[in-house]
Each structure stands twice: as structure tokens, then as C-alpha cells.
Amino acid sequence: MKIRIATRRSRLALWQAEFVSARLAETNPGLDISLLPLSTRGDQILDVSLAKIGGKGLFIKELEQAILDDRADIAVHSMKDVPAELPDGFCIGAVLARHDPRDALIGSRLSGLPKAAVVGTSSLRRAAQLSHHRPDLSIAPLRGNVETRLRKLQQHGFDAIVLAAAGLERLGLDDRIDELLDPSLCLPAIGQGAIGVECRIDKTALLGILETIEHSKTRMAVDAEREMNRSLGGSCVSPIAGHAIVEDNEISLRGVVARPDGTDLVAAIAAGTDPVNVGKEAASLLVRHGARQILDEISDV
């Protein structure tokens, strides 16, 4: 059986696609697997914030179109880039074991940053939480792939930048990390650290193959996080954070919603055994604490 994998062209995206390819080949000997690297609109437009051009969904639309056009069978994504709602006919056929979900500070430790230090990130979630704990910081926009952002640290006058630890580790760049930010200070993005495989929901045989690389505990955690985000009506660029831990099939999910300037932050914890119920409960608790007002005000800007 042939499986064609649609992927973005960045080095990290290719690493992730090759990782999925290797896992599929390991669990299903005899598969004929190939990669279809594509450029997405999110990769092409780097001088405008994601919030203004449609969010992180712009990183996956071209890959989904390749599946619809029968140029690819599956698409590999960072789950933090996948919108809460998929197009009709699509599903996440597999979620692989999660790598480190934390954010990483490069350039300095947080305690070492002087007053008014410039920190680069285009994530409203990161900006909100860092500003909440360190309102003296100056948050500046930073976009591009991992290597581009690391270059900008040196060239554009940033005192530090924030990236996902998992991406740095996958590229062998974890030696650049000055501090892994504790989730109590900067809660990760929905799905951060997890790789997902998207495909058509009607491809029964293909879904059976993808089940062989599924990691059930990561799936439970990510499903709970994504349900919380969906229930809040959040997008991939909303200042919403969520991280679930699964132990003995018990899910514990912490969620955060914050104003981008950090002046208001609400948090909630929900637990249970059903990912959807846990996600809904966390969203409900956040709304009770004022999350809806924060999100509505942001959407009106």
C-alpha cells in the first residue's frame, strides 16, 4: 500500500513527517511511503501577525487540499497548529506520543532579564502570561521558522525569544535553551509537543494503519485540551492555554485565558476520565471566572 504524506517544507515539519514515516514503516512493514513537501500561506506571509491573516489554520489548508486533490493521503501537523474544528470529511487519524510540551526561553533566563527587556514572540498566549508575571517586559513580534527566529535573536535586538521546547529538541537545538518555562508560569498551547496525522474520515483501511502509531494517553490529553478550546470558541491564535496530564486513565486539565497585555488572567482545573467532558468542564469554569468577557473584548478589537 502506498501512503503519500503532505508536509510543510520547513526543516521541523520535514523532521516530523519523516518521524511519522519511520513509525509507520516500523509498525507496518512493506508500506511504500513518500513525502509531498508544500509551501503554505502561513509560511509565505511573515510580515503580518497570524491573527490578522486567519490564524494558524493557514499552515494546514494547502495540505488538506492536497488530500482532496488525491496528491496525498495524509498530512502531518504539529497539533498546536490544528484548528479546533476540522473541515467536513477530515479527522485526526493518529496522535503520536507527546514530546516536551513546555515553552523555552532562549537568550536569557527569565530572572536574568533586566527591566524593559525585549522578548520576541508573536503568540498572544505567551505574551499574555509573560506580561502577567513580568509586566515590565516589552513583548515584540517574532515570526518565521525555528532557524529564522534564532537568527533574529542575534540580528534584531531581542534580549530573549520564546519557542516550543519540542521543536528545538527535534532539531537538535536544545543546547540553545536557557530556561524551560514552568507551566505554572507559562502554560503551553493546546496540543503543544504532540504530532498529529490528518486524513479523510472515509479512508477505513488507512485509519486502521494509523491506529498502529496512536498513543492513547496523548490522544486523551490532546482531545481534552482541544475540546476546551472548541467550547470557548478559541482559535489557534487566541490567548488560551491548556495542558492535560493523564495518569491511570484520569485526565487532569489546567486551562488559562488571559488578556494579551497580561492585566487579567483566569485559570481553572478540571478532571475526569472522558476527554470531552473534562474539556467542557474546564471551559465552563473559565467562563464562570470571566474568560468570555476577555475573549469577546479581544475579538472586537
Backbone torsions as a table, in degrees:
resi	resn	phi	psi	omega
1	MET	NA	136.8	178.6
2	LYS	-94.6	137.7	174.0
3	ILE	-129.7	120.0	179.3
4	ARG	-104.2	125.8	-174.6
5	ILE	-105.0	117.8	173.8
6	ALA	-82.8	134.8	-178.1
7	THR	-149.1	154.8	170.1
8	ARG	-69.1	165.5	-174.2
9	ARG	-89.4	-9.5	-177.8
10	SER	-61.8	156.9	-178.2
11	ARG	-61.8	-37.6	179.0
12	LEU	-67.2	-44.2	179.5
13	ALA	-62.3	-41.3	178.5
14	LEU	-65.3	-39.1	176.7
15	TRP	-58.7	-45.0	-177.7
16	GLN	-66.3	-40.3	178.2
17	ALA	-65.1	-41.5	178.4
18	GLU	-67.6	-33.5	176.8
19	PHE	-64.3	-45.0	177.2
20	VAL	-63.4	-42.2	178.8
21	SER	-58.8	-44.2	-179.6
22	ALA	-65.7	-39.5	178.8
23	ARG	-65.9	-40.8	178.3
24	LEU	-64.7	-43.0	179.9
25	ALA	-64.7	-34.5	-179.6
26	GLU	-68.9	-41.0	-176.3
27	THR	-90.2	-15.1	-178.5
28	ASN	-136.5	73.5	-178.8
29	PRO	-56.4	138.8	177.9
30	GLY	101.9	-9.5	177.1
31	LEU	-67.1	144.2	174.4
32	ASP	-102.3	102.1	-171.9
33	ILE	-112.3	133.6	177.3
34	SER	-137.1	159.0	-179.7
35	LEU	-107.7	142.7	174.9
36	LEU	-120.5	91.2	179.6
37	PRO	-73.2	134.7	-178.0
38	LEU	-134.0	153.0	173.9
39	SER	-97.7	132.0	-179.6
40	THR	-106.7	163.3	-179.4
41	ARG	-63.8	-34.7	178.5
42	GLY	-63.1	-31.4	177.8
43	ASP	-76.8	-29.1	-173.3
44	GLN	-81.9	-33.8	-176.2
45	ILE	-100.1	103.4	-174.6
46	LEU	-113.5	-3.9	-176.9
47	ASP	-102.1	8.3	179.6
48	VAL	-132.3	142.9	-179.5
49	SER	-65.8	148.8	179.1
50	LEU	-58.1	-35.9	-178.4
51	ALA	-59.8	-30.7	-176.6
52	LYS	-86.2	-17.3	-176.7
53	ILE	-114.2	7.4	173.4
54	GLY	120.2	2.6	175.5
55	GLY	84.7	-178.8	-174.6
56	LYS	-69.5	-12.1	175.2
57	GLY	-57.6	-19.9	178.3
58	LEU	-68.1	-12.5	177.8
59	PHE	-84.9	-8.1	-174.6
60	ILE	-125.6	-11.5	-174.6
61	LYS	-61.7	-43.1	179.8
62	GLU	-64.8	-31.8	178.8
63	LEU	-70.3	-40.4	176.8
64	GLU	-65.0	-37.8	178.9
65	GLN	-64.6	-36.3	178.0
66	ALA	-62.5	-35.0	176.8
67	ILE	-69.7	-43.3	178.9
68	LEU	-62.7	-34.5	-179.4
69	ASP	-83.1	2.7	-178.4
70	ASP	61.0	32.8	171.2
71	ARG	-95.4	-14.2	179.5
72	ALA	-146.6	158.6	178.9
73	ASP	-104.8	-34.4	179.6
74	ILE	-138.4	163.9	174.4
75	ALA	-131.2	139.5	-179.5
76	VAL	-105.4	130.5	-177.2
77	HIS	-132.7	154.5	158.5
78	SER	-73.2	126.2	-175.0
79	MET	-62.6	-23.5	177.6
80	LYS	-68.6	-15.4	178.9
81	ASP	-93.4	-4.0	-173.3
82	VAL	-93.1	120.8	179.1
83	PRO	-57.8	155.9	-178.4
84	ALA	-61.8	-31.8	179.7
85	GLU	-111.4	123.4	176.4
86	LEU	-89.6	157.2	176.0
87	PRO	-62.1	154.4	177.9
88	ASP	-54.7	136.7	177.1
89	GLY	90.3	-5.3	-179.6
90	PHE	-110.7	154.6	175.5
91	CYS	-150.0	164.7	170.9
92	ILE	-90.4	106.6	-174.0
93	GLY	-77.8	-22.3	178.6
94	ALA	-157.7	143.9	170.2
95	VAL	-122.6	123.5	-176.2
96	LEU	-86.6	165.8	-179.2
97	ALA	-54.3	133.7	-174.3
98	ARG	-74.2	141.3	169.6
99	HIS	-93.3	-173.9	-175.9
100	ASP	-55.4	119.9	-177.2
101	PRO	-84.1	-5.1	-170.9
102	ARG	-75.3	160.2	170.8
103	ASP	-85.1	151.7	-179.2
104	ALA	-123.0	138.6	176.0
105	LEU	-99.2	128.5	-179.3
106	ILE	-119.5	132.4	179.8
107	GLY	113.4	-29.8	-179.7
108	SER	-172.7	158.1	165.8
109	ARG	-76.6	154.6	-177.2
110	LEU	-60.6	-41.4	-178.8
111	SER	-67.6	-19.6	-179.2
112	GLY	-90.1	-6.3	-179.5
113	LEU	-76.6	128.3	179.2
114	PRO	-72.4	167.9	176.8
115	LYS	-59.0	137.2	-179.7
116	ALA	69.5	17.8	176.5
117	ALA	-61.2	146.9	-178.4
118	VAL	-95.0	119.7	-179.6
119	VAL	-115.3	128.0	-176.2
120	GLY	-94.4	123.8	171.1
121	THR	-168.9	142.7	174.3
122	SER	-102.8	8.0	179.1
123	SER	-85.6	118.7	176.2
124	LEU	-61.9	-34.4	179.6
125	ARG	-62.1	-48.9	179.4
126	ARG	-65.8	-44.5	-179.0
127	ALA	-59.3	-43.1	-177.8
128	ALA	-63.5	-46.0	-175.7
129	GLN	-73.0	-40.2	177.7
130	LEU	-64.8	-40.7	179.3
131	SER	-67.5	-31.6	178.5
132	HIS	-64.8	-41.4	-178.3
133	HIS	-86.2	-29.6	179.5
134	ARG	-133.8	77.2	-177.2
135	PRO	-63.8	-12.1	179.5
136	ASP	-78.5	-15.9	-176.2
137	LEU	-69.8	150.8	173.3
138	SER	-105.8	113.3	-178.0
139	ILE	-92.1	125.3	-177.4
140	ALA	-120.0	145.1	-178.1
141	PRO	-64.9	143.5	-180.0
142	LEU	-150.8	117.0	178.4
143	ARG	-129.6	169.2	-178.7
144	GLY	121.3	172.7	178.1
145	ASN	-72.7	177.6	-174.2
146	VAL	-56.8	-49.0	-177.1
147	GLU	-63.9	-39.6	179.0
148	THR	-62.3	-42.2	-179.5
149	ARG	-67.5	-37.5	177.4
150	LEU	-64.8	-38.1	177.2
151	ARG	-64.7	-40.6	-178.4
152	LYS	-65.6	-27.3	175.9
153	LEU	-56.8	-41.0	-178.1
154	GLN	-81.2	-34.7	-168.5
155	GLN	-95.4	-20.1	-170.5
156	HIS	-115.0	16.1	171.9
157	GLY	76.9	20.8	175.3
158	PHE	-77.2	143.7	171.9
159	ASP	-82.8	-28.3	177.5
160	ALA	-162.6	159.8	173.4
161	ILE	-133.1	161.8	-179.8
162	VAL	-119.1	129.2	177.6
163	LEU	-135.0	164.7	175.6
164	ALA	-74.1	131.5	-179.4
165	ALA	-60.6	-38.6	-176.4
166	ALA	-59.4	-42.8	-179.3
167	GLY	-64.0	-42.3	178.2
168	LEU	-63.0	-42.7	-179.3
169	GLU	-65.4	-40.8	-179.5
170	ARG	-63.8	-30.5	-179.2
171	LEU	-93.2	5.8	-179.6
172	GLY	70.9	25.9	-177.6
173	LEU	-110.2	18.3	-176.9
174	ASP	-67.2	-14.7	176.1
175	ASP	-70.4	-12.5	177.5
176	ARG	-82.0	-12.2	-176.0
177	ILE	-74.3	124.4	175.0
178	ASP	-91.9	-30.2	179.2
179	GLU	-157.4	132.4	169.6
180	LEU	-87.9	120.1	-174.3
181	LEU	-76.3	125.0	179.5
182	ASP	-62.4	136.8	179.8
183	PRO	-56.8	-24.2	177.2
184	SER	-68.5	-20.5	178.3
185	LEU	-98.9	-41.4	179.5
186	CYS	-140.3	94.0	-178.2
187	LEU	-67.9	137.2	-176.0
188	PRO	-65.0	167.6	174.7
189	ALA	-72.6	157.9	174.6
190	ILE	-55.3	123.9	176.7
191	GLY	77.8	2.8	-175.3
192	GLN	-61.7	136.6	179.8
193	GLY	90.4	-9.3	-178.1
194	ALA	-106.5	143.2	175.9
195	ILE	-105.5	132.6	179.0
196	GLY	-120.4	154.1	179.0
197	VAL	-118.9	119.3	-178.5
198	GLU	-99.7	143.2	176.6
199	CYS	-156.0	178.0	176.2
200	ARG	-72.5	140.1	-176.3
201	ILE	-72.4	-16.9	-177.9
202	ASP	-93.6	4.0	-179.3
203	LYS	-90.4	77.7	-172.7
204	THR	-59.6	-47.7	-178.4
205	ALA	-63.0	-41.1	179.7
206	LEU	-65.4	-41.5	178.5
207	LEU	-61.7	-35.9	177.0
208	GLY	-63.2	-38.4	177.6
209	ILE	-68.6	-41.5	-178.7
210	LEU	-65.4	-28.4	178.1
211	GLU	-58.7	-25.8	-176.4
212	THR	-72.0	-14.6	178.1
213	ILE	-113.0	7.7	179.3
214	GLU	-70.4	140.7	173.6
215	HIS	-114.4	108.0	-167.8
216	SER	-61.9	-40.7	-178.1
217	LYS	-68.5	-38.8	176.2
218	THR	-65.4	-40.4	177.4
219	ARG	-58.8	-46.8	179.6
220	MET	-59.2	-45.4	-178.8
221	ALA	-64.1	-48.2	-177.4
222	VAL	-67.0	-38.6	177.9
223	ASP	-62.3	-39.4	178.2
224	ALA	-65.2	-44.4	179.2
225	GLU	-62.5	-43.9	-177.6
226	ARG	-68.9	-34.0	176.9
227	GLU	-67.8	-38.5	175.1
228	MET	-59.8	-46.3	179.8
229	ASN	-63.2	-43.9	179.6
230	ARG	-63.0	-43.2	-178.7
231	SER	-65.2	-29.3	177.6
232	LEU	-82.9	-8.9	-176.7
233	GLY	72.8	26.4	-176.9
234	GLY	-82.7	156.9	174.4
235	SER	-110.1	179.8	179.5
236	CYS	-68.3	-12.6	-179.3
237	VAL	-112.1	4.5	176.5
238	SER	-69.6	149.8	178.0
239	PRO	-76.3	59.1	180.0
240	ILE	-116.4	132.4	176.4
241	ALA	-123.4	148.7	178.3
242	GLY	-160.8	135.2	178.9
243	HIS	-143.7	126.3	-179.9
244	ALA	-112.1	144.8	174.5
245	ILE	-121.1	136.9	-179.8
246	VAL	-115.8	122.1	176.2
247	GLU	-135.0	122.9	-178.4
248	ASP	53.9	42.4	179.5
249	ASN	64.3	12.1	174.2
250	GLU	-100.2	124.0	-178.3
251	ILE	-96.2	131.0	172.0
252	SER	-120.4	117.1	-174.0
253	LEU	-118.4	124.9	173.5
254	ARG	-108.3	132.3	178.9
255	GLY	-124.6	150.6	179.4
256	VAL	-139.0	138.4	169.8
257	VAL	-129.1	132.8	-175.3
258	ALA	-143.9	152.4	171.8
259	ARG	-68.7	144.0	-178.3
260	PRO	-55.4	-28.4	179.8
261	ASP	-88.0	1.2	175.8
262	GLY	79.6	4.2	-175.6
263	THR	-74.6	-16.8	178.8
264	ASP	-144.6	129.7	-178.9
265	LEU	-140.9	128.8	177.1
266	VAL	-119.5	146.3	-177.2
267	ALA	-137.7	156.3	178.9
268	ALA	-154.8	154.8	176.7
269	ILE	-128.6	133.5	176.4
270	ALA	-130.6	153.1	-178.6
271	ALA	-143.6	156.2	179.0
272	GLY	162.8	-170.6	-177.3
273	THR	-109.0	-14.1	-179.5
274	ASP	-105.1	118.9	-175.8
275	PRO	-56.8	-42.7	-178.6
276	VAL	-64.4	-46.2	-179.7
277	ASN	-64.0	-40.2	179.4
278	VAL	-64.4	-43.3	178.8
279	GLY	-62.7	-43.3	178.9
280	LYS	-64.4	-41.2	-179.5
281	GLU	-65.0	-42.2	178.6
282	ALA	-61.5	-43.1	178.4
283	ALA	-62.5	-42.6	180.0
284	SER	-62.1	-41.6	178.8
285	LEU	-66.0	-40.1	178.5
286	LEU	-63.5	-41.7	177.9
287	VAL	-62.4	-41.1	179.4
288	ARG	-61.2	-30.2	-179.0
289	HIS	-89.6	-1.6	175.5
290	GLY	114.9	9.3	-177.6
291	ALA	-63.7	-37.5	-177.0
292	ARG	-61.2	-41.6	-179.4
293	GLN	-63.6	-41.4	178.9
294	ILE	-62.1	-48.5	-176.8
295	LEU	-66.6	-39.1	178.7
296	ASP	-64.3	-40.4	179.9
297	GLU	-65.9	-38.7	178.8
298	ILE	-66.5	-42.4	-178.1
299	SER	-67.1	-22.0	-179.6
300	ASP	-83.8	-13.1	-177.9
301	VAL	-73.4	NA	NA
